[in-house]
């Protein structure tokens, strides 16, 4: 796809290697180890040998299936200028609208959980475009996935602020997807409003009680359950 002449990254400050991100990395490594072990078991274990209790293989499979079950997302980007190694990483929803065919690659993500969520995305799925690290963070619009995960070119570019010398073209560590603008939300839905509903729903059992925006807030790419997505859409029709 065509890219703008001045490359801007979709990574956010929240994708830095925080203790939470390091923990997520170790969990992912363990999950990959579990997957390899499961494959070995399948090739060596005779049929009908299961004893009826949950095995490590089954636990691993369950984790993978729960990730693949998500069909909606929330993706954060910065609408205000911020420079990393001389490159402005600003990319708000208006910048997306200005791209050819209103489409851009979502590059620069350097958090393992966020990367894996992008690898779970499928063409046609929708996401909220969330303005992050700005005066008033919140949901500005809706985008859709138009190309599934493929290697992020910025990991190989030594001039890019998100260059990763440990990643190779033969074994790339980082992925990105292509997204396309769908529409602006009927009104901007601020973080403060979402937080109010989240706190209320924690007590009432409402749809935002476990929303990743508050339980895994450092992730720049987050999954949304169907009921979370629909509830947030319903807020468009209500005054702030």
CORFEN-V605665 format. One record per helix or strand. SS is the DSSP state (H for helix, E for strand). FROM is the first residue (numbers start at 0). TO is the last residue. If there is no record, write none. Layout:
BEGIN
ss;from;to
SS;FROM;TO
SS;FROM;TO
END
This chain:
BEGIN
ss;from;to
H;12;14
H;18;43
H;55;67
E;71;76
E;82;83
E;86;87
H;92;96
H;99;101
E;102;104
H;111;119
E;125;130
E;137;150
H;152;155
E;174;189
H;190;203
H;211;214
E;220;223
H;225;236
END
